[in-house]
Amino acid sequence: MKTRMSFSTMAVLFTAAAISGCSPQSQSQPQPSPTTQAASSTAQESTENASQAEEMSTEVSSSQTDGKPMEFSPIKLRIAYMPNMGSASAIIAARDGGFFEEVGIIPELVQFQGGPAEIAAMASGDIDISQIGHGAHALCIEGQAQIFGLDLYGKSDEVIANKEKGIEKIADLAGKRVAVTAGTSSEIVLDLALEKAGISREDLELVEMDANGAVTAMISGNVDACASWSPGTNIIRDRMGEKAVTLAGNEDFFDKVAFPGSFIATEGFGKENREALVRFYAAILKAMDYRKENVEEVCRWLAAEIEAEPEDILATKDNYQWLVAQDIRK
């Protein structure tokens, strides 16, 4: 992990190059900037890490087939997650499916309510690895953490409002109290929706809350709308019934934005614990394959972990694009 450049920054750089016509085949072929060189360096190193993880995953499977399991010295990892399928599903599948055990990873799972809080905990040394949603990738672009593995694409974020407060479209949010969790993908969906409607954040009364607080505030009527994600949005609809109206969601902006969920670590942890990251992601790749084929079982595992109703978690199983190891390979 030689640079502070993330996949997200790299994507922006190369998308900008494509739009401006600066492809490798263009006649001018200017020398790459240090920033672009850093992006290329990070891309190459991340690809090498992912390839090593895939090779290890394959070797573990082969050793099991041969009846001679590979032996690993145990590594304890403190892993941060948020209590939803988008953040926790691959981690739970890796633990309860036995894939962490296969590579000698001893996981200690710690629950958070948002990616920025996870990154702050990594900076203080309380957490080793986190799974973040799209919004917190901005902090990786700023250099606060490094992305080392893709997990999934999300489509569970929504801007949801109380119809009884006179809200039927995004423009109606002007002057209304709107709960938002800063630095999350749901905040980005809100910003995109506001931009499309021609109004700004200054036109709203934004109230900073975590995901649980937003659900409670919506149901109690303390806010008029919120930007949040499942299972919270599903709970809001269930409790509010016809009063709840969805104003915008990820899928409204798929032509502009991708919403990845990724695994991250600090630069310092990555430099000192590369083998741990490779072993961790090897287990995750196998867990991703298992999750795709057994998503309802993983929903129940997660419900038990976070002490939620299984039906609430099962209701969110179609809110994500479940990637598998082959997708990462491509």
Steps between C-alpha positions, in 0.01 A plus 500: 500500500743761374263788436193666639304450177182290512315311228237776516756768416647282230157456343444876498840561340459248223137594435609862464775390260252305291256792483774742393628258237835438671515131422827307452428500125468881475765673292631740765562236769605739781712368785287376793480729801631386841136459609422272206824307560397456863160370389668252265736386776212445740298318234789264428568429868131450580472262205798304631341478847169382355678245280688364801174477693336312213797263471486433874125438482556248220785331686286463813221340295749264332653399833156414634435284194829319554416444866807692616383837636745790481629624834514868595621674811197675654448872444249698706327781314262764636246551222249786483162460334161669486187300593367438150553252218692753290773534760498178700391217270840393363658527846226293664511245218878472539472446875193276524587316179842407638703685237689717750592187692641341184763774471571544870309826549344551845241778451383741767197678355415853616179675398488864382228722357698651213820485296655825629478370858668178390785692339543713812527180706767366264695826531498465878619139478181343634407329170714318241265455203168661408231448241369835373224617271535734206487826694801431722717436195547879493712467814716243320552748217621745766755242619340398829482132397588265214260283301631146458195300393167554326195334660177595320295775341219651702155619405339527844534875566188712485363843574170425671245755625178539697220569253290657777760777527408614150787324326449312174816590306857611570419868442253482788791446742575874494458630855451148643694318773701223334708244692830403340808303600805692380753322284269218394369390161149605598627857540639481147163382368338797676750743346448354152123521540517861619723593207259338255207689655685831486517565874793500744580371847461857629131483409451215752532475876746213515523305827806277555400156635625144489294237317308385808421856599363579155259207518372605843469865398303414186256272677446748784458794262797694636634535145310539175730285288827308517779365284574148619531137394356155565398343728415837655304621198299178497417547869386857429266382225368220716424732793377801304303318232355723228643811666850402383596606148831420327636805318831367362735202510831369365346363184390850395868590453663183369579689178724737701623319810602153616435408863772254608550341838867431572742366757754750628795536738732783591818542300711414804308182579521390137876546485558302818235230449481423131470124562206563732320696226568231241377224729196705602401570139562138398232404753274781383519388137376154598236659721379715210444190289315335788288812562383515139370143514373507861391859556196412714713291735749786533207735576402276790860483626517880499161535672627278781823701527330839530192370686260609226186337369599262217212631287641854520839388367352263240301792362829669400659211309422650158639844586851413385690368201668195652846465342695174492869418464465474121374859489806617693725301266347678201 
